[in-house]
Amino acid sequence: MYTILGVIAKPMGLLLDLLYGFIGNYGISIIIFTVFVKLCLYPLYIKQTKSTAMMSEMQPKIKALQNKYGNDQETLNIKMQELYKEEKFNPMGGCLPMLIQMPIIMGLFALLRNPMRYITKDSMIFAFHEPFLWIKDLSQPDPWILPIIAGVATFIAFTMNRMLQDTGSDAANQSAAMMKMMQYIFPIMILWMARSFPAGLALYWAVSQIIQIGFNIHLQTLRKKIKREQKERQIREKLEKKNRNM
């Protein structure tokens, strides 16, 4: 596992080391490092939001095909593929960004949980133990303050993510209860784990979730804009169809 994660963690360790060389403060280096990584991932969040919004628009067409060809699975699959091609929609478009993010997140987790495994510079050995704000040693767990911040930020970000991922599909409705339960369980898990992990890792997660909240605010605005454009396009299509039939 460490060999696989090392492919991602090692270059990130070099970046963190580079930032520390300029800044000279390990805590601030982690914050800037986190901002940089999140900004790099932001285009994936936009792609995921657009894909989810488009899926919401296509739900009536998908249901119509399911009602018409529900008893003929082969024909249904063909018609679904034709619909995706016509609408230029990739059904995996919403999952792909998440699949790309997961290895990155795991690599970051491995790096900040055990930085000396991936950063071998002697100068960084002392950096890992530096104090930051109220934290006396970033290599040791912070018992309460940082874990609580991480847990609360995770709860807010997770709640906003649920709103962004709500497509109105049957699958989404069926998983709504489970997602709502995870909305409370996941932040508690983060709080509990952050109390035992190095404070540097908890700092990364807290900052990451705070940035994610900012992203989600913007993505919600973007999704409203997309939905507004979809409604306008649907109205135009209805008017064009009505004019053709006249």
N, C-alpha and C positions, 0 to 999 in steps of 0.2 A: 504493500500500500504506500509506504513512504517513498519507494522508488517512483511510482506513478505520480504521486503528489509532488515529488521533488522536481519534476519537469516543469511544473507551474510555480512551485514555491521558490525555487532557486533564482530565477530571473526577477521575481518580485522582491526577494531578499536583496538582490543587487540594487534595485531601485530604492528600497528603504535605506540601504547603506549610503547610497548617493545623496539622498535627501538629508540624512543625518550629517553627512560631511559638510553640507552647506549651512544647515540650521544649527546644529550643535545641541539640539534638545530632542530626546527620544520621543517624548509625549507629543510635541508639536509635529515631529516628523511623521508619526502614526496618523495624526489628523490630516495632514496634507496628503499623505499617501492614500488615505481612505477617500478623500475628495477626488484625487486623480483617478483612482480605480472606478469610482461611481460614475464620473463623467464619461469615462471610456465605455461603460455599460449602458449609458443613457439612450443611445440609438436603439438598443435592443428593447428597452422599455417602450419606446415610441412604436416600434414595429409590433410589439405584442398588443399594445392598446389599439392600434389600427386594425389588427387582425380580429381582435375580440369584438370591436364595434361592427366590423363587416359581417362577422358571424351572426350578430344580433339582427342585422338587416336581412340576412338570407334565411332566417328561421321560417318565415311564412312560406317561402318557395320550397324549402326542404320538407316541411310538413305536408305541403300539397303533393309532392312526389311520393312521400311515404304513404299517404292516403290512397293515391292512385295505383301505386305499384307495390303495395305492402305484401301482397301474396306472391310476388315474383321477385325474389331477392336479386337474381342476376340482372334483370332489366332495371331494377332500382339502382343497382351499383353503376350501371352504364349511364343512366340518366343523371345520377349524382355527379359523375365525372364530367359529363357534358355541362352541367350547371356550373361546376367549379371552373371549367375552362372558359365558359362564356363570361363569367363574372371575374375572371382572372384572380381567383381566390385559391390560396394554398391552405388546406385544412390543418396542416402541421405548422402554419405560420405563427400560431399562438404558443406552441410548445417549444419550437426551436430556440427562441431566446432564452427560455428557462434552462434548456439542456446545455446551452453554451455557458450560462452563468454558473451552474452548479460546480463544474470542475474548478472554476476560478475561485469561488467561495471556499471550496474545500482546500485549495492550495493556500489561500490566505489564512484559513483556520490553522493549517499545519504550520505555516511560517510563524505566526504570532503566538501559537501555543508553545512552540519549541524553537525559537529563533536561532539558537546556537547550532542547531542541526543544519541550517541552510545558510547562515552567515558566519564565516570562519575568521573574519578579521579580528585581530586582538583588540583593536580600539573599541569594537562594538560590545565586547564582554562587559565593560563597565557601563556602557549605555543602557543595556537591558535592565540594569538595577537602579537607574536614575529615578529620583522623585519627580512627581508631576502634580501640581496643585496640592490637594490634601493627601495624595497617595505617596507613601514613603518609598516604595519600591515597585516599579512597574512589572517586575518579574514575579511578584507575589500577588495573591488575590486581594481585592478590595472587598471587605465583608458585606457592605450594604449600599453605600451611596451610588457607586457606578452600576452595580447590578440592578438597582431600582430604576435608574435612568434608562438602562438598556431594556428592561422589561416594559416600562411604560411606553417608550418610543416604539418598541416592537408591537405592542398592542395597537397603538394608533396607526402605524404603518400597515399592519395586517388587516385592520378594519377597512382602511381605505383601499387596499388591494382587493378585498372582497367586493367592494362596490365597483371597482374597475373591471373585474372579471365576470360580473353578473351579465350573462348573455341572454337570459330568459329562456334558455333551452331546457328540454326535459332533463338532460343530464345535469345541468346546473341546478335545477330545482331539487333533484334527488340528492345531490351532494351538499345542499345548502345547510342542512342540519349538522352534518359532520364538520363543515367549514366554520359554522358558528361555534361549535364546541372547541375547535382548534384555536379559534380567535382568543379564547381565554386560557387554554392549556399551554399553547406555544409560548406566550410571554412569561408564564410561570416557570416553564422549563428553562427559558433563557435566564431568568433571574436566578434560579437555583444553580445552573451551570456556571454563570458568571461569578458566583461566590467562591468557586473552587478553581477557576482558570486564572492564569496570569492577568493582572490588571490591564496590561497592554492589549490583550485580546478583547477584553470587555470594553475597553476604550474604543477599539476599532468598531465593534458591533454597535455600540451606542451611537457613535458618530455616523456610521453607515445608515442606521435606521432614521436618524434625524434628517439626514440628506434625503432619504427615501420619502419621508413625509413631504418635503419640499417638491420632490419630483412628482409625487402623486397629486398634489394640488394642481400642478401644471398639466399633468396628464388628464385629470378630470375636466379641465377647461378644454383641452384638445379633443377629448371624447365628445363633449357637448357640441363642439364645433363640427365634428364629423357627423354626428347624428342630425344636426341642423341641415348640413349639406345633403345628407341622405334623404331627408324628408322633402327638401326642395327638388331633388332629382326625381323622387317618386311622383311628386305633383306634376312635374314637367312631362314625365313619361305617360301619366294618365291623360293629360291634356293632348299630347301628341296622338295617343291611341284614339281618343275621342274624336279628334279632327280627322283622322284617317277613316273612321267609320261613318263620318257625316257625308 
